[in-house]
Amino acid sequence: GRLRDECLNETLFGTLGHACAVLSNWKEDYNTVRPHSSLGGRTPSEIARQAGPGHAPDLLAITLTTSHQLITGLYQ
């Protein structure tokens, strides 16, 4: 929502390169400069540094189980 409200709705992109540059700058600002109230006034990059290397939310670590194998096997 913020990306749309703060960047996409406010910018007329002239070229693909311009769009890439603007979006890259917005993402950098959002993740490293702006404090987020939901993160206790810290930036996402500060939270990531505190978590340590290789730390990812559990939802991103999907392990292969028997049920996954069966479902995958149906489409082969």
Contact map, one row per residue, 1 for C-alpha under 8 A:
1111100000000000000000000000000000000000000000000000000000000000000000000000
1111111000000000000000000000000000000000000000000000000000000000000000000000
1111111100000000000000000100000000000000000000000000000000000000000000000000
1111111110000000000000000000000000000000000000000000000000000000000000000000
1111111111000000000000000000000000000000000000000000000000000000000000000000
0111111111000000000000000000000000000000000000000000000000000000000000000000
0111111111100000000000100100000000000000000000000000000000000000000000000000
0011111111110000000000000000000000000000000000000000000000000000000000000000
0001111111100000000000000000000000000000000000000000000000000000000000000000
0000111111110000000000000000000000000000000000000000000000000000000000000000
0000001111111000000000000000000000000000000000000000000000000000000000000000
0000000101111100000000000000000000000000000000000000000000000000000000000000
0000000000111111011000000000000000000000000000000000000000000000000000000000
0000000000011111011000000000000000000000000000000000000000000000000000000000
0000000000001111111000000000000000000000000000000000000000000000000000000000
0000000000001111111100000000000000000000000000000000000000000000000000000000
0000000000000011111110000000000000000000000000000000000000000000000000000000
0000000000001111111111000000000000000000000000000000000000000000000000000000
0000000000001111111111100000000000000000000000000000000000000000000000000000
0000000000000001111111110000000000000000000000000000000000000000000000000000
0000000000000000111111111000000000000000000000000000000000000000000000000000
0000000000000000011111111100000000000000000000000000000000000000000000000000
0000001000000000001111111110000000000000000000000000000000000000000000000000
0000000000000000000111111111000000000000000000000000000000000000000000000000
0000000000000000000011111111100000000000000000000000000000000000000000000000
0010001000000000000001111111110000000000000000000000000000000000000000000000
0000000000000000000000111111111000000000000000000000000000000000000000000000
0000000000000000000000011111111110000000000000000000000000000000000000000000
0000000000000000000000001111111111000000000000000000000000000000000000000000
0000000000000000000000000111111111000000001000000000000000000000000000000000
0000000000000000000000000011111111000000001110000000000000000000000000000000
0000000000000000000000000001111111000000001111000000000000000000000000000000
0000000000000000000000000001111111100000001000000000000000000000000000000000
0000000000000000000000000000111111110000011000000000000000000000000000000000
0000000000000000000000000000000011111010111100000000000000000000000000000000
0000000000000000000000000000000001111111111100000000000000000000000000000000
0000000000000000000000000000000000111111110000000000000000000000000000000000
0000000000000000000000000000000000011111100000000000000000000000000000000000
0000000000000000000000000000000000111111111100100000000000000000000000000000
0000000000000000000000000000000000011111110000000000000000000000000000000000
0000000000000000000000000000000000111111111000000000000000000000000000000000
0000000000000000000000000000000001111011111101100000000000000000000000000000
0000000000000000000000000000011111110010111111100000000000000000000000000000
0000000000000000000000000000001100110010011111110000000000000000000000000000
0000000000000000000000000000001100000000001111111000000000000000000000000000
0000000000000000000000000000000100000000011111111100000000000000000000000000
0000000000000000000000000000000000000010011111111110000000000000000000000000
0000000000000000000000000000000000000000000111111111001000000000000000000000
0000000000000000000000000000000000000000000011111111100000000000000000000000
0000000000000000000000000000000000000000000001111111000000000000000000000000
0000000000000000000000000000000000000000000000111111101000000000000000000000
0000000000000000000000000000000000000000000000011111111000000000000000000000
0000000000000000000000000000000000000000000000001011111000000000000000000000
0000000000000000000000000000000000000000000000000001111100000000000000000000
0000000000000000000000000000000000000000000000010011111110000000000000000000
0000000000000000000000000000000000000000000000000000011111011000000000000000
0000000000000000000000000000000000000000000000000000001111111000000000000000
0000000000000000000000000000000000000000000000000000000111111100000000000000
0000000000000000000000000000000000000000000000000000000011111100000000000000
0000000000000000000000000000000000000000000000000000000111111100000000000000
0000000000000000000000000000000000000000000000000000000111111110000000000000
0000000000000000000000000000000000000000000000000000000001111111000000000000
0000000000000000000000000000000000000000000000000000000000001111100000000000
0000000000000000000000000000000000000000000000000000000000000111110110000000
0000000000000000000000000000000000000000000000000000000000000011111110000000
0000000000000000000000000000000000000000000000000000000000000001111111000000
0000000000000000000000000000000000000000000000000000000000000000111111100000
0000000000000000000000000000000000000000000000000000000000000001111111110000
0000000000000000000000000000000000000000000000000000000000000001111111111000
0000000000000000000000000000000000000000000000000000000000000000011111111100
0000000000000000000000000000000000000000000000000000000000000000001111111110
0000000000000000000000000000000000000000000000000000000000000000000111111111
0000000000000000000000000000000000000000000000000000000000000000000011111111
0000000000000000000000000000000000000000000000000000000000000000000001111111
0000000000000000000000000000000000000000000000000000000000000000000000111111
0000000000000000000000000000000000000000000000000000000000000000000000011111
